[in-house]
């Protein structure tokens, strides 16, 4: 079960990314505890390209850590 509000998003279409390669970011983030990872489609502005998927994932995460 997740204990902190952290969602990790990595784009399928935004490789290599701005700062690091996609794989480097994934490796770093996967080393953190209490994470939820989803993959969403997108090219640049993921929050616009995949707003529904991101919102659904965040809502699901919050329900897991704050049932009721």
Phi and psi restraints in degrees (value plus and minus 20) as a CYANA .aco file:
   2 UNK   PHI     -99.0   -59.0
   2 UNK   PSI     123.6   163.6
   3 UNK   PHI    -140.1  -100.1
   3 UNK   PSI     -22.2    17.8
   4 UNK   PHI    -156.0  -116.0
   4 UNK   PSI     134.0   174.0
   5 UNK   PHI    -103.1   -63.1
   5 UNK   PSI      67.3   107.3
   6 UNK   PHI    -158.9  -118.9
   6 UNK   PSI     101.8   141.8
   7 UNK   PHI    -141.1  -101.1
   7 UNK   PSI     114.7   154.7
   8 UNK   PHI    -127.6   -87.6
   8 UNK   PSI     106.8   146.8
   9 UNK   PHI    -138.6   -98.6
   9 UNK   PSI     111.1   151.1
  10 UNK   PHI    -153.7  -113.7
  10 UNK   PSI     110.7   150.7
  11 UNK   PHI    -100.1   -60.1
  11 UNK   PSI     122.2   162.2
  12 UNK   PHI     -92.5   -52.5
  12 UNK   PSI     -52.1   -12.1
  13 UNK   PHI    -125.5   -85.5
  13 UNK   PSI      -8.3    31.7
  14 UNK   PHI    -133.9   -93.9
  14 UNK   PSI      12.8    52.8
  15 UNK   PHI    -109.4   -69.4
  15 UNK   PSI     108.0   148.0
  16 UNK   PHI    -115.1   -75.1
  16 UNK   PSI     -21.4    18.6
  17 UNK   PHI      69.7   109.7
  17 UNK   PSI     159.4   199.4
  18 UNK   PHI    -108.5   -68.5
  18 UNK   PSI     -65.4   -25.4
  19 UNK   PHI    -121.3   -81.3
  19 UNK   PSI     -66.3   -26.3
  20 UNK   PHI    -150.5  -110.5
  20 UNK   PSI     145.7   185.7
  21 UNK   PHI     -89.0   -49.0
  21 UNK   PSI     137.9   177.9
  22 UNK   PHI     -75.6   -35.6
  22 UNK   PSI     -64.8   -24.8
  23 UNK   PHI     -84.0   -44.0
  23 UNK   PSI     -58.0   -18.0
  24 UNK   PHI     -83.5   -43.5
  24 UNK   PSI     -64.1   -24.1
  25 UNK   PHI     -83.0   -43.0
  25 UNK   PSI     -66.2   -26.2
  26 UNK   PHI     -79.8   -39.8
  26 UNK   PSI     -65.0   -25.0
  27 UNK   PHI     -81.1   -41.1
  27 UNK   PSI     -62.8   -22.8
  28 UNK   PHI     -84.4   -44.4
  28 UNK   PSI     -70.9   -30.9
  29 UNK   PHI     -87.0   -47.0
  29 UNK   PSI     -58.1   -18.1
  30 UNK   PHI     -85.7   -45.7
  30 UNK   PSI     -35.8     4.2
  31 UNK   PHI    -102.0   -62.0
  31 UNK   PSI     -32.0     8.0
  32 UNK   PHI    -100.9   -60.9
  32 UNK   PSI     123.7   163.7
  33 UNK   PHI     -96.2   -56.2
  33 UNK   PSI     140.9   180.9
  34 UNK   PHI      39.1    79.1
  34 UNK   PSI      32.6    72.6
  35 UNK   PHI    -135.3   -95.3
  35 UNK   PSI     132.5   172.5
  36 UNK   PHI    -142.3  -102.3
  36 UNK   PSI     108.7   148.7
  37 UNK   PHI    -136.5   -96.5
  37 UNK   PSI     114.3   154.3
  38 UNK   PHI    -153.2  -113.2
  38 UNK   PSI     135.2   175.2
  39 UNK   PHI    -132.3   -92.3
  39 UNK   PSI     110.6   150.6
  40 UNK   PHI    -147.6  -107.6
  40 UNK   PSI     129.5   169.5
  41 UNK   PHI     -96.0   -56.0
  41 UNK   PSI     129.3   169.3
  42 UNK   PHI     150.6   190.6
  42 UNK   PSI     145.3   185.3
  43 UNK   PHI    -140.5  -100.5
  43 UNK   PSI     -56.0   -16.0
  44 UNK   PHI    -164.9  -124.9
  44 UNK   PSI     -82.8   -42.8
  45 UNK   PHI    -116.8   -76.8
  45 UNK   PSI      67.4   107.4
  46 UNK   PHI     -79.8   -39.8
  46 UNK   PSI     -55.7   -15.7
  47 UNK   PHI     -84.5   -44.5
  47 UNK   PSI     -43.2    -3.2
  48 UNK   PHI    -112.1   -72.1
  48 UNK   PSI     -61.2   -21.2
  49 UNK   PHI     -89.1   -49.1
  49 UNK   PSI     -52.7   -12.7
  50 UNK   PHI    -153.4  -113.4
  50 UNK   PSI      22.0    62.0
  51 UNK   PHI     -77.6   -37.6
  51 UNK   PSI     -64.9   -24.9
  52 UNK   PHI     -84.9   -44.9
  52 UNK   PSI     -63.5   -23.5
  53 UNK   PHI     -83.9   -43.9
  53 UNK   PSI     -61.6   -21.6
  54 UNK   PHI     -86.6   -46.6
  54 UNK   PSI     -65.7   -25.7
  55 UNK   PHI     -80.5   -40.5
  55 UNK   PSI     -62.2   -22.2
  56 UNK   PHI     -83.3   -43.3
  56 UNK   PSI     -62.7   -22.7
  57 UNK   PHI     -85.2   -45.2
  57 UNK   PSI     -61.5   -21.5
  58 UNK   PHI     -85.8   -45.8
  58 UNK   PSI     -63.9   -23.9
  59 UNK   PHI     -81.0   -41.0
  59 UNK   PSI     -61.9   -21.9
  60 UNK   PHI     -83.8   -43.8
  60 UNK   PSI     -62.5   -22.5
  61 UNK   PHI     -81.1   -41.1
  61 UNK   PSI     -66.5   -26.5
  62 UNK   PHI     -83.6   -43.6
  62 UNK   PSI     -60.3   -20.3
  63 UNK   PHI     -81.5   -41.5
  63 UNK   PSI     -55.9   -15.9
  64 UNK   PHI     -86.9   -46.9
  64 UNK   PSI     -58.5   -18.5
  65 UNK   PHI    -112.6   -72.6
  65 UNK   PSI     -35.7     4.3
  66 UNK   PHI    -153.5  -113.5
  66 UNK   PSI      46.1    86.1
  67 UNK   PHI     -82.9   -42.9
  67 UNK   PSI     132.2   172.2
